[in-house]
Amino acid sequence: MNAHLLQAALLAWSPGLRVTRAQGDCAAVLRRPAEELLDRPLHLVLGVSPERARELDALAKEHRRHVEFISSQLGGEDATPLRLTLGLEEGESAACVQDLNALLEGAPPVQISRLSSSLSHEIRNPLSSVKMAVQTLARNTGLSDRDRRRLTIANREIRTMERMLWLLSEYGRDTTPNLDAHALRSVLQEATGMVALELAERRIDVRVDEEEDLPRVRVDPNRLRPVLAQVLLNVAMAQPEDSAVEVALRRGPPGRVLMVLKDPAAALPPEESGTLFEPFGSRLARGAGLSLAALRRVMMGQGGDVAAEGSAEPGMVFTLTFAT
């Protein structure tokens, strides 16, 4: 069982159904710190009946990574829905426990997820054909300067639509990311390359200040690159020409690496502070309103996070936290 999921608690218990190990975010999921759960009866820790606890123990002993959903009474007025992944851990019955309310907060409904995936697929195919046709026309040496400018604009808008489709697809995607160790600067450079033409048109550089000997981070670059590229472009397009986007790569808390991105043109109205990372919830997302929402879903799905705050100077500072 893996504790990398957000707000997950790991429990193991004895044949007598008393908790022997408690790890992870027990305070958030089970409403008590880990040390207070040790040697307590399993049914009290999970907020279920003794009969239900015995059923869960039997499922864990089958060691089939069985998933079970329970309605837990953890001391509040309302029951808390929990998701348990049951199995054996070092010879003991164990469970990875998640709070479904926290797990689903900010997640797109199933219908939106399916719709975004279907739309992205259906639109991407004809868009690829249009892109090929425009690029073929652009190779015609007999075109007038006016027609070449029109094709340049068409190419730019096609790239914009491709990025929007990536955001829509990524926001609704619920598959497991393919995590591997990568140099964060390389991932940033690849994301910058995806919007290099737009940056060049405005003569905007991406300047990277990297701390020495940074550890590699565990990411799925194929899923991170498009959403990071769109956020970089959003910041760049709000700045004057012949300027730079400033990015710093720094060590964070143990096991973490930070990417700090300054957006000097951003101003967050107080009424939008609670909806900054929700789809269409903030003007800072710009464009289709999905860039920050998709970025956060990707970061959280890969064991990281993203936060934003005002800086001492005008503007905002975005901090992306990566797991190593």
C-alpha positions as CSV (number, residue, x, y, z in Angstrom):
1,M,0.0,0.0,0.0
2,N,1.3,3.5,-0.9
3,A,0.9,6.5,1.3
4,H,1.7,9.0,-1.4
5,L,-2.0,9.8,-1.9
6,L,-3.2,13.1,-0.3
7,Q,-4.8,12.8,3.1
8,A,-4.4,9.1,3.4
9,A,-3.9,7.2,6.7
10,L,-2.3,3.8,6.9
11,L,-3.6,1.4,9.6
12,A,-2.5,-2.1,10.6
13,W,-4.1,-4.2,13.4
14,S,-3.6,-7.4,15.3
15,P,-5.7,-10.5,15.2
16,G,-7.5,-9.1,18.2
17,L,-8.5,-6.1,16.1
18,R,-6.4,-3.5,17.9
19,V,-4.4,-1.0,16.0
20,T,-0.7,-1.7,16.0
21,R,0.5,0.9,13.5
22,A,-0.9,4.3,12.4
23,Q,0.9,6.4,9.8
24,G,0.1,9.2,7.4
25,D,-2.4,12.0,7.8
26,C,-4.4,10.4,10.6
27,A,-5.5,13.7,12.1
28,A,-7.2,14.8,8.9
29,V,-8.7,11.4,7.9
30,L,-9.5,9.8,11.3
31,R,-9.8,13.0,13.4
32,R,-7.0,11.9,15.8
33,P,-3.2,12.0,15.7
34,A,-1.5,8.7,15.0
35,E,-0.2,8.3,18.5
36,E,-3.8,8.3,19.9
37,L,-4.9,5.5,17.6
38,L,-2.3,2.9,18.8
39,D,-3.7,0.0,20.7
40,R,-7.3,1.2,20.3
41,P,-10.0,-1.2,19.0
42,L,-10.3,-1.0,15.2
43,H,-14.1,-0.4,15.2
44,L,-13.6,2.7,17.4
45,V,-10.8,4.1,15.2
46,L,-12.9,3.6,12.0
47,G,-16.1,4.7,13.6
48,V,-18.0,1.5,12.7
49,S,-19.6,-1.4,14.5
50,P,-17.5,-4.3,15.9
51,E,-19.3,-6.6,13.4
52,R,-18.3,-4.3,10.5
53,A,-14.7,-4.2,11.7
54,R,-14.5,-8.0,11.7
55,E,-15.8,-8.0,8.1
56,L,-13.1,-5.6,7.1
57,D,-10.5,-7.7,8.8
58,A,-11.6,-10.8,6.9
59,L,-11.4,-8.9,3.6
60,A,-7.9,-7.7,4.4
61,K,-6.7,-11.2,5.1
62,E,-7.8,-12.3,1.6
63,H,-5.0,-9.9,0.4
64,R,-6.7,-8.9,-2.8
65,R,-6.3,-5.2,-2.3
66,H,-10.1,-5.1,-1.9
67,V,-11.7,-1.6,-1.9
68,E,-14.5,-1.0,0.6
69,F,-16.5,2.1,1.3
70,I,-17.8,2.8,4.8
71,S,-19.9,5.4,6.5
72,S,-17.9,6.4,9.6
73,Q,-19.0,8.1,12.8
74,L,-15.9,9.9,13.9
75,G,-17.4,12.2,16.5
76,G,-19.1,14.8,14.3
77,E,-22.8,15.2,13.7
78,D,-22.6,13.8,10.1
79,A,-21.2,10.5,9.0
80,T,-17.9,10.7,7.1
81,P,-17.5,8.6,3.9
82,L,-14.3,6.7,3.9
83,R,-12.6,4.6,1.2
84,L,-10.5,1.7,2.5
85,T,-8.0,-0.3,0.4
86,L,-7.6,-3.6,2.4
87,G,-4.7,-6.1,2.3
88,L,-1.8,-7.4,4.3
89,E,1.2,-5.3,5.3
90,E,4.2,-7.0,6.8
91,G,2.0,-10.0,7.7
92,E,-0.7,-7.9,9.4
93,S,-4.1,-6.9,8.3
94,A,-4.0,-3.3,7.1
95,A,-5.9,-0.6,5.3
96,C,-5.1,2.6,3.4
97,V,-7.9,5.0,4.5
98,Q,-9.0,8.1,2.6
99,D,-11.7,10.7,3.4
100,L,-13.9,10.8,0.3
101,N,-15.1,14.3,1.0
102,A,-11.5,15.5,0.8
103,L,-10.6,13.2,-2.1
104,L,-13.4,14.5,-4.3
105,E,-13.1,18.2,-3.3
106,G,-12.4,20.1,-6.5
107,A,-12.6,17.0,-8.7
108,P,-14.7,17.2,-11.8
109,P,-17.9,15.2,-11.8
110,V,-17.8,11.9,-13.7
111,Q,-19.9,13.4,-16.5
112,I,-17.5,16.3,-17.1
113,S,-14.6,14.0,-17.0
114,R,-16.1,11.8,-19.8
115,L,-17.3,14.7,-21.8
116,S,-13.9,16.5,-21.7
117,S,-12.1,13.3,-22.8
118,S,-14.6,12.7,-25.6
119,L,-14.5,16.3,-26.8
120,S,-10.7,16.5,-26.8
121,H,-10.5,13.3,-28.9
122,E,-13.2,14.4,-31.4
123,I,-11.8,17.9,-31.9
124,R,-8.1,17.0,-32.0
125,N,-8.4,14.8,-35.1
126,P,-10.0,17.4,-37.4
127,L,-7.8,20.1,-35.9
128,S,-4.7,18.0,-36.9
129,S,-6.0,18.0,-40.5
130,V,-6.5,21.7,-40.5
131,K,-3.0,22.2,-39.1
132,M,-1.4,20.0,-41.8
133,A,-3.3,22.0,-44.5
134,V,-2.2,25.3,-43.1
135,Q,1.4,24.2,-42.8
136,T,1.3,22.9,-46.4
137,L,0.0,26.2,-47.7
138,A,2.7,28.0,-45.8
139,R,5.4,26.2,-47.8
140,N,4.0,27.8,-51.0
141,T,6.7,30.3,-52.1
142,G,4.3,32.2,-54.3
143,L,2.2,33.6,-51.4
144,S,2.0,37.3,-50.9
145,D,3.2,38.9,-47.6
146,R,-0.5,39.5,-46.6
147,D,-1.4,35.8,-47.1
148,R,1.7,34.7,-45.1
149,R,0.7,36.9,-42.2
150,R,-2.8,35.3,-42.3
151,L,-1.3,31.8,-42.2
152,T,1.0,32.9,-39.3
153,I,-2.1,34.0,-37.4
154,A,-3.9,30.7,-38.3
155,N,-1.0,28.7,-37.0
156,R,-1.0,30.6,-33.8
157,E,-4.7,30.1,-33.2
158,I,-4.3,26.3,-34.0
159,R,-1.6,26.1,-31.3
160,T,-3.9,27.9,-28.9
161,M,-6.7,25.4,-29.6
162,E,-4.3,22.5,-29.1
163,R,-3.3,23.8,-25.7
164,M,-6.9,24.4,-24.7
165,L,-7.7,20.8,-25.7
166,W,-4.8,19.6,-23.5
167,L,-6.1,21.5,-20.6
168,L,-9.6,20.2,-21.0
169,S,-8.4,16.7,-21.4
170,E,-6.0,16.9,-18.4
171,Y,-8.6,18.5,-16.1
172,G,-11.0,15.6,-16.7
173,R,-8.4,12.8,-16.8
174,D,-8.5,10.3,-13.9
175,T,-5.9,7.8,-14.9
176,T,-2.8,7.0,-12.7
177,P,0.2,9.2,-13.7
178,N,3.4,7.4,-14.9
179,L,5.8,8.8,-12.3
180,D,9.6,8.8,-12.8
181,A,12.6,10.8,-11.6
182,H,13.4,13.9,-13.8
183,A,15.5,17.0,-13.5
184,L,13.0,19.8,-12.9
185,R,14.9,22.3,-15.1
186,S,14.6,19.9,-18.0
187,V,10.9,19.6,-17.5
188,L,10.6,23.4,-17.3
189,Q,12.7,23.8,-20.5
190,E,10.5,21.3,-22.4
191,A,7.3,23.1,-21.2
192,T,8.9,26.4,-22.4
193,G,9.6,24.9,-25.8
194,M,5.9,24.1,-26.3
195,V,5.2,27.9,-26.3
196,A,8.5,29.1,-27.7
197,L,6.9,30.6,-30.8
198,E,4.5,32.7,-28.8
199,L,7.3,33.8,-26.5
200,A,9.5,34.7,-29.4
201,E,6.8,36.8,-31.0
202,R,6.7,39.0,-27.9
203,R,10.5,38.7,-27.4
204,I,10.0,37.3,-23.9
205,D,12.6,35.1,-22.2
206,V,12.1,32.6,-19.4
207,R,14.9,33.2,-17.0
208,V,15.7,30.3,-14.6
209,D,17.5,30.7,-11.3
210,E,18.4,27.2,-10.2
211,E,19.9,26.2,-6.8
212,E,22.8,23.9,-7.2
213,D,22.6,20.1,-6.9
214,L,18.8,19.9,-6.8
215,P,17.5,16.4,-6.4
216,R,15.4,15.0,-9.2
217,V,11.6,15.1,-8.8
218,R,9.0,12.4,-9.4
219,V,6.7,13.6,-12.1
220,D,4.9,12.4,-15.3
221,P,6.4,15.0,-17.7
222,N,3.9,14.1,-20.5
223,R,1.0,15.3,-18.3
224,L,2.8,18.2,-16.6
225,R,4.4,19.9,-19.6
226,P,1.2,21.1,-21.4
227,V,-0.4,22.6,-18.3
228,L,2.9,24.2,-17.1
229,A,3.4,25.6,-20.6
230,Q,0.0,27.2,-20.5
231,V,0.6,28.8,-17.1
232,L,4.0,30.2,-18.4
233,L,2.3,31.6,-21.4
234,N,-0.4,33.2,-19.4
235,V,2.2,35.0,-17.3
236,A,4.2,36.0,-20.4
237,M,1.3,37.4,-22.3
238,A,0.4,39.8,-19.5
239,Q,3.9,41.3,-19.5
240,P,5.3,43.9,-21.9
241,E,7.4,42.9,-24.9
242,D,11.1,42.5,-24.4
243,S,10.7,41.4,-20.8
244,A,11.3,38.1,-18.9
245,V,9.4,35.5,-16.9
246,E,11.3,34.8,-13.7
247,V,11.4,31.3,-12.4
248,A,13.3,30.0,-9.4
249,L,14.1,26.3,-8.6
250,R,14.8,25.8,-4.9
251,R,15.0,23.1,-2.2
252,G,11.9,22.9,-0.1
253,P,11.1,20.9,3.0
254,P,12.7,17.5,3.2
255,G,11.7,15.4,0.2
256,R,10.4,18.5,-1.7
257,V,11.7,20.8,-4.5
258,L,10.0,24.1,-5.2
259,M,9.4,26.0,-8.5
260,V,8.6,29.6,-7.8
261,L,7.0,31.6,-10.6
262,K,6.5,35.3,-10.4
263,D,3.5,36.9,-12.2
264,P,4.1,40.7,-11.9
265,A,0.9,41.6,-13.8
266,A,-1.5,39.5,-11.7
267,A,-3.8,41.0,-9.2
268,L,-6.1,38.7,-7.2
269,P,-9.4,40.3,-6.1
270,P,-10.4,39.4,-2.5
271,E,-13.6,37.8,-3.7
272,E,-11.6,35.3,-5.9
273,S,-9.1,34.2,-3.3
274,G,-11.2,31.1,-2.5
275,T,-11.8,30.1,-6.1
276,L,-8.4,30.7,-7.6
277,F,-7.8,27.0,-8.5
278,E,-11.4,26.2,-9.4
279,P,-12.3,26.0,-13.1
280,F,-13.5,29.3,-14.5
281,G,-13.2,30.6,-10.9
282,S,-10.6,33.3,-11.3
283,R,-9.5,35.8,-13.9
284,L,-5.9,34.8,-13.1
285,A,-6.5,31.6,-15.0
286,R,-7.0,33.7,-18.2
287,G,-8.0,32.2,-21.5
288,A,-10.4,29.3,-21.0
289,G,-10.2,29.6,-17.2
290,L,-8.8,26.0,-16.8
291,S,-5.1,26.5,-16.6
292,L,-4.7,26.9,-12.9
293,A,-7.4,24.2,-12.1
294,A,-5.7,21.8,-14.5
295,L,-2.3,22.6,-13.1
296,R,-3.4,21.9,-9.5
297,R,-5.1,18.6,-10.5
298,V,-1.9,17.5,-12.2
299,M,0.3,18.5,-9.3
300,M,-1.8,16.9,-6.7
301,G,-2.2,13.8,-8.7
302,Q,1.6,13.5,-8.8
303,G,2.1,14.0,-5.0
304,G,2.7,17.7,-5.2
305,D,0.8,20.9,-4.9
306,V,0.6,24.5,-6.1
307,A,-0.1,27.7,-4.0
308,A,-0.4,31.4,-4.8
309,E,0.1,34.4,-2.7
310,G,0.6,38.1,-3.1
311,S,4.2,39.4,-3.1
312,A,5.9,42.4,-1.5
313,E,5.8,44.0,-4.9
314,P,2.7,44.2,-7.2
315,G,1.7,40.8,-8.6
316,M,1.5,37.2,-7.4
317,V,3.9,34.4,-6.7
318,F,3.0,30.8,-7.6
319,T,4.8,28.1,-5.8
320,L,4.8,24.6,-7.2
321,T,5.9,21.8,-4.8
322,F,7.3,18.6,-6.2
323,A,8.0,15.3,-4.5
324,T,11.5,13.8,-4.8
